[in-house]
Amino acid sequence: MREEGVTFVHEGTGPSSALPKLVNSNYTDKGEVLNLGDLPIYVVGAGERGIVWNYDIMGFDAGRTRQLCDYFADQGYMVVLPDYFRGEEAPAFTDPAVFTFLAKVSNWTSLQSDWGKVKEFMEEKGVNSFGAIGTCWGSYPTIRLSTLPEFKAGVSMHPSHSTIMPAVGDNEGDIYGQVKSPQLIMPSRTDSENVKVGGLAEQTLVDKVTIIEFPEMDHGWTTRGNLSIPAVDRDVHLALSEAINCFNNVM
């Protein structure tokens, strides 16, 4: 892990554009929270097609995450949002403890174990086709889950896996080499060059990846952006439309 005193910049190099945590208390969830053993999940929708939603670093209750889960459920999917952090909040990126936290929550063995619980639950509910979507930190489990044969597609919006992987000792290129399903990556203006057009993801995944850049957007815009700003509202809806099209084409 990194030395103490080093700031973790989860968007790559340069100044961060990450938006602050958004309180979305005005919205009423359409789904419900259940427990799969020690793993809480938010579940909404029904059907044979299922999406695993992997949240951003702000966690289980933050921003528009559940609202977006509900939106995807309205398009005909069962959506499950696992609480991988189990209620724990991430330290600030300026806090050296963030490295210890990331190492714990980004442990692939633990994430696979959680996926086993979620998969069993979803299959019992009739799901037989799986996709994964992630925002910010959630792109890490999304890319990892996309190495498994049961996943038909992965979608990453303002992804942070390119900076998380080296921070936790993973080789980004090697993991891309294990990806089995089509990927849609939608970076903001300050996300890593690795996930932009011409970067490592495109070089490695080649025809398995589509990259749509959002050069006017700040990191976190889909879940935490101010929708009263016309450009943000436009790009949130564009990203959602592209994600739905991606899943509809393969699931």
Secondary structure, DSSP 8 states (H G I E B T S, - for coil): ---TT----TT-SS----------TT---SSEEEEETTEEEEEE--SSEEEEEE--TT-TTSTTHHHHHHHHHHTT-EEEEE-TTTT-----TTSTHHHHHHHHHT-HHHHHHHHHHHHHHHHHTT--EEEEEEEETTHHHHHHHTTSTTEEEEEEEEE-HHHHHHHTT--HHHHHTT--S-EEEE-BTTS-GGGSTTSHHHHHHGGGEEE--BTT--TTHHHHS-TTSHHHHHHHHHHHHHHHHHHHHH-
